[in-house]
């Protein structure tokens, strides 16, 4: 499954490096992260990682099956 995750603000390179499985770019003052998520456990693990780093997820959506 392919996912897009929007995070409030511009994440530093150090922060984006904490998510090696995702690509990232800056869009309208937010960080857009996208990539393959293997299963539900992987998705919850990503969300837990965002939370533990104090990042605010603005939007998350599946973009492909």
ABEGO torsion letter per residue (X at the ends): XBBBBBBBEBBBAAAAAABAABBBBBBGGBBBBBEBBABAAAAAAAAAAAAAAGBBBABBBBABX
